[in-house]
Amino acid sequence: MPEIRIAPATEVPWPDVEQTMTGGGDGSTCWCQWFMLTRKEFDACGRDERAAMLRSEIQSADASPGLVAYVDGSPAGWARVGPRLLQPALGRSRIVKGSDESRDDTSVWAVTCFVVRKEHRGKGLLKRLATAAVEHAVAHGARVIEAYPVDTEARETSDNELYHGTVKMFRDAGFREVARPSETRAVMALDVSRRRPAA
């Protein structure tokens, strides 16, 4: 069995974050900036600029905006998790349509992106990262955590399309479906208010 460890991106070397982003999929193109920028801003900057934006965000963050998964000590995966309000393009996206939560509520967190290097797929990293993302959000005061996964039971999807996770994965983690913006996309939520750390 491989040893899997997950750490906040703020606590790992930047080259480890780079490695998670460059092993397949859209990580090396997007650098997890899709929900941080307007479409015009996103299209106006290149990969190197987006990478620099993520690095700057990690370096200046109080609560890490992402988690890094290691398999046997090698950087293997990434998940973005943070207050929904701090992912500004998310509030304008159709994938959140039907959410029960106010768009201005800073206690609503969102798990929006996963990247897993090709050689580490099929090892359960998405599920482990999702569980760790919930723990991370709870530790930093989240009341509700949302996710916007793909329903792989509604239609067949490629590995690269799973960067939002799957409905089954989040359902198994205790999330409930609150909306269905499209046939294959769900809004899922987990109320963690009883798990919030004491003030």
Disulfide bonds with the S-S distance in Angstrom:
none
